[in-house]
Amino acid sequence: HTSLGRANHSEAPPRGSPRRKTIEDAAAAHPQLPQNSKALTFKSNMATPRTINAYAALGPSKQMVPYTFEAPPLPPAGVEVKVTHCGLCGSDVHLWQSDGGYKDFTAWAAGKDAQICGHEVIGEVTAVGSAVTHVKPGDRAGVGWQNGACHNCEWCLRGDEQLCGSVSCTCCEGNEGGFADYIRVKDGGFVYPIPDACDAAATAPLLCGGQTVWTPLRQQTKAGDRVGILGLGGLGTMAVTFAKALGCEVTALSSSDSKKAQALALGATGRGRSRPRWTVWTRRDGRDADEAGRSGRGRVDDGAGWSG
């Protein structure tokens, strides 16, 4: 598999305290979902189980090793994908290390032996449940951070399934992720067709890191807005690219000059300027870059020299 390393990933751990309802619980509570819902009931059908070969960590921070498990039959709304590419995300690292806010959402916290990460998946559909119509075997498809929701709450009905109280995440709470030869998703509404023209290795990170920055740009900005992108890791570089393509006037902000050339090449420009715009927030007294930025102690390169 192609591993695509990225820094500064910002997605939150799955919601719920102490444990959310499972997808099956949500479906049982709503056996008749609305016509516009992407999900149907989750009763098991007679589809064949699948033996899946994966790479898994058998303990926090332990080396990933080959691991084989038996995946249950697909439900009517389920989709199976043969994995060809899977990105490596910062959240995968947090789950593997069982640190920070991710500790309670690892496979080990769910009582399982193996943590199988991976949630930026590209591959080929190899099987679908009886209720699935939007993809078929042979299609290219992708799976991101979420892999299920109730589709019947106020958030789901307005298109914000990621805020659903029953949201399920692809490689959290014992769900087996995409560091494997196959992945099975119970809720096929979270399996997306991928056009053949899209390069798989370049597209995989868009399914998590890409949508993390795409959503706020689409919801909170418009062409002509001045947008500042703080940090030029994996998400930051995608954000600069998207914001520029959406017609925003982009200023890239960083704590050093190490990625200046990259940001300028991606199209960071100042308002009303054809010249690139780049801001460096200096560190003072050990504070981090955004603290220095709030104090106004930064420098702006307006294309003609340092000022500010």
Secondary structure, DSSP 8 states (H G I E B T S, - for coil): ------S---------SS----HHHHHHH-SS--TT-S-------S---EEEEEEEBSSTT---EEEEEEE----TT-EEEEEEEE---HHHHHHHHT-GGGGGGSTTTTT-S-B-----EEEEEEEE-TT--S--TT-EEEE-SEEE--S-SHHHHTT-GGG-TT-EETTSTT---SSBSEEEES-GGGEEE--TTS-HHHHGGGGTHHHHHHHHHHHH--TT-EEEEE--SHHHHHHHHHHHHTT-EEEEEESSSTTHHHHHHHT-B-TT-SSB-EEEE---TT--HHHHHHTT-EEEE-SSSEE-
